[in-house]
Amino acid sequence: MGNRGYRSCVAGAALLLCAVFPAMGQSQPGKSTPESPSSSIPATPLSVGQIVANLQANNKSRAAALDQYKATRVYHMQYRGFPSDRDAEMVVDVDYHAPNSKKFSVVSQTGSKFIIDHVFRKLLEGEQEATNEENRQRTALSTENYDFASAGYEASPDGGRYVLNLLPKTRNKFLYRGKIWVDAKDFAVVRIQGEPERNPSFWIKKTNIEHTYVNVNGFWLPSQNHTESVIRLGGVAVLSIEYKDYTFTHARPPNNGDSASTR
């Protein structure tokens, strides 16, 4: 995945909350996806420090190898509650150029103009904010910004996953507390589950976020984003983002799994 995709998803969840709820309402608590029971740790388990070191090194390597790509996103939001029910969808083409340039082209939009203007477009603006150099350093998935602790090891049809608890070291609006699942071969984040470290608005009571990532030619990139929030005035809001049709216009093969700490 690399820190770029990670930051954009966290930023999106946080900026969504700031944009919509002061004018709209509240939701029921989000339901966490049931977790698979932890499997046995491998015969030669890595320490948390080794896992995180490999994760940071491979994120850096993948980010350096991916200079440019294009993709499509489908944003959908459903709101049920005070003052009225609303739905909207927007399809956006994305053109990314390293290290921090993203061009967004709206392909289509339907439904609530309020959601389109005050949620979807704010998400795109917030993503630009999160990619400037200062925010990139302050929000990177690194030991400078987080404390990590082991939460087990899980097997899957696609291979083993180290599970780590995250605790932010600062109350940055783009950081979150929760768990990450790290691919045991590529040392890439394949799943995120958590909530923002800092409540982005008085109107928000509770937010749950769930992100998944997909391996595209060795690069781990966002696949699905699901965010449910509880706000104070009454209502249910659910945001989903589907990421698809990745095309690499300039990239080199990533060096996954080459970190010395894996041995």
Beta strands, then each sheet from edge to edge (+ up, - down):
strand 1: 66-81
strand 2: 86-97
strand 3: 101-111
strand 4: 146-154
strand 5: 161-168
strand 6: 176-183
strand 7: 189-196
strand 8: 204-216
strand 9: 219-231
strand 10: 235-251
sheet 1: 3+ 2- 1+ 10- 9+ 8- 7+ 6- 5+ 4-
end
